[in-house]
Structures are given as structure tokens and as C-alpha cells.
Amino acid sequence: MITVKDTVHDHIEIDGVAADLLDTPAVQRLRHVKQLGTVQLVYPSANHTRFEHSLGVYHLASRALDHLGIEGLRADRIEAAAMLHDVGHGPFSHNLESLTHRRTGKYHDDVDELLATGAVGETLRDHGLDPDRIAGLVGGEGPYGGLVSGELDVDRMDYLVRDAYHTGVPYGTIDTERFVRELTFVDDGTGDDALVLDEGNVQTAESLLLARALMNPVVYTHHVARISKAMLRRAASDLLDATPTTAAELRRMDDHDFLAAIRSCPETAELSRRYDERDLYKLAVWAEYDDVPARVHEADHDAETALEREIAESAGVARQHVILDVPPEPSMRESTARVTVNGEVRRLERQSPLVSALRTAQRNQWRLGVYAPRPATDRVGRAAADVLGLDPDGLVAEVRGAMPTTLDEFRDGA
């Protein structure tokens, strides 16, 4: 058995297949992939990694298995999936995933090949585990996969608490022990087992929703983090276009590999310098959901690229000096979590009035961004408003709780 001292869960005891997986290259690589990517530019102490998060997910999965009475080979599978659930992440975690998915067709939880080969595959087979079955659990297949990747998974339980701890933000605090203690499996009416929270735990489920909703604007979608992420996505795209590097190779880099690659590539060196020196692009436009036309909401990657070019041409700047950042449609996967109320299994969105309020808040927090170097922000902002069909009066929004009175004042907040 291996015992690890953890900042969040205190002592974590690791044994069996998970202990043998710990020192495989695929898991050790996660020491060099930051959990929050560029959020460290906002919260300097947010330097925790996917490695320690994986230990936390394993720990919570083990605690849940104890309470559920799951043992033997089934428990081994779930613990292995918990330890391996993040090995498919590329550099800077989720940030480059949309780019690599467009070119490889794989998301971070598409790990079949990673688990079937090398030291991970050998370790799983040595313990009598089928790598394909573990990959399915990582992808959330079946009721037991829902424990690792689902609406009530131990993944989000760990990352919310861990991210709150390392950023110093108090909003992500949830009672993880109560969560894992109150999980149970029930027949969902179709003859299949479903993972639910036991009777009397609507507020427990709501606490997960609330923690995520509060962390989102102040940590995960903070405007500085979004600008820096968008700059790194542009650098990654330019790197793939300018060098023999493939998207599959990019997907297996860690943070250090990726930064070294964009520093050494002439086409990405300027973006790399700006990131290294925190000389970031500034806000040219920051627009609320309802002020953005449907055609922009619905634009795919090629359409967004065409809009960037049109904005740059209209503003009289180089295309690389315009970044259009359109977030995905607001969603709240946790709202579909199932809870037991008066002996009946119900979706949380049906039972909790808080869900509707948080969905409204989530939509109100949504922002479209257009970013440019400081000397060009005025021109790019005016051009973007014209090209995208935005109301210029709706472009100034709240940043860090203070309402700027001018566009210049607002842009300086980045």
C-alpha cells in the first residue's frame, strides 16, 4: 500500500491495481499538466495538476465503493478508471481539446488506445482487467461509469473542492464525504441500475450545482483566463499549420512540451512571448448572450475564422491580431442528476427550484469576447460590432464586480 499526503483529502491510501498504475508514464505525465491551465495568471497559487486531482478522484471513488459495498473485480475496474480518467488530457487540460478533436475525432475521455498499450495496458492485464472495459468506464458507460464520469461523479466532487482550495476562492466547498456516503444504485424503471442520491439529499445535490455556478465566473471563465486560453488555442492552431507537428502528437504533449514548441516556432513566437510575459491581448468586445445574433451563436469553427478575417480587414489590422471567442451554449449537466424523493427517483431539475435560477444566472454570465493587442482595441471593437451585428451600447459589461463607464476603462481590466 502507498500512502500519499494530500492537501484536500489528507492521507490517501492507494493499493492494488491503482498503486501499480501510479508510476506508469501515462499517469506520471499528469504531473506536468495543470488542472486549471491559464487560471494561474489570475490566481498565482492555482498550480495544482491533473496528477493530484487523479489521486483525489481515486480516493473518493474508493470511499464510495466502500459505502456501496462494491468489492472484488468490479471495484478494481472502477478504481483503475478513476486513477486513469484524465490520462487523455492534452496540454493545458481542456483548453486545446476542441482543436485536437476537430483534427483527430477524439476527446480527452477517448482513451481506448492509451489504455490498451504500453505500461498501462500491461498493468491492467496483469490484474485481470480488460483495457477496453476500463476505457468504457472512463467514458461514463453504464451505471458504474457514472460514478467516474456522470452527473454525480467523483471527478467534479474533487475538482470543485481542489480548485477552490488552490485559488483561495471559498465558493467550491462541498461536503464530499456526505456525497459519497449518500450515493446508491436503484432500478431506473427499465431494469437497469441508476446512480442516485438517497432519500433526503436534494440539498446535497443542490450544493454541487451552486458550487459550480459560483466558481464559474470567478475562476473558470474569468476574462483574463479566457483571453490567455484563446491566445494559446490560436498558437496551437498556428503550430499545427506551420510545422510537421500533428494533432495526435499535440494531444500527447504536456504543458512544458507545448510551451517549448510554440516558443521555437517563428509563426507562434510572438504569442508565446506574450503568454510568458503576461502581455495579453485586451478586450475589444465583451457582449452578453442576448446581444449576440443567432448566426454568431450558431457559427462553427470555419464560420468563426471567416468572421475573424472580416473583422481584421474592416479594422485594418493583421488577422493574427483578432481573436473571436464564442463560448458554447450554456449547459448544466448536473441538473439531470437523480435524487430520491418520497421513494421516487426524480431528476434534480424537476425537484429543485434552484435549477431554474442557476440556469438564468448562467445565461446572464455568458459573454462573447473579441480580443486584440492594446493599440488596436478601439478599431477592432468598432469593426467587430459592425461585422457581428452587435449593439454598441451593449458591449460594456461587468468585470470583477465593477461597472466601467468607458470602453477604455473596461479594456484596461484585462
Buried (B, 14 or more C-beta within 10 A) or exposed (E): EEEBEBEBBEEBEBEBBBBBBBEBEBBEBBEBBBBBBBBBBBBEEBEBBBBBBBBBBBBBBBBBBEEBEBEEEEBBBBBBBBBBBBBBBBBBBBBBBEBBBEBBEBBBBBBBBBBBEEBBBEBBEEBEBEBEBBBBBBBBBBBBBBBBBBBBBBBBBBBBBBBBBBBEBEBBBBBBEBBBBBBBBBEBEEEEBBBBBEBEBBEBBBBBBBBBBBBBBBBBBBBBBBBBBBBBBBBBBBBBEEBEBEBEBBBBBBBEBBBEBBBEBEBBEBBBEBBEEEEBBBBBBBBBBEBBEEEBBEBEEEBBBEBBBBBBBBBEBEEBBBBBBBBEEBEBEBBBBBBBBEEEBBBBBEBBEBBEEBBEBBEBBBBBBBBBBBEBBBBBBBBBBBBBEBEBEBBBBBBEEEEBEEBEEBBBBB
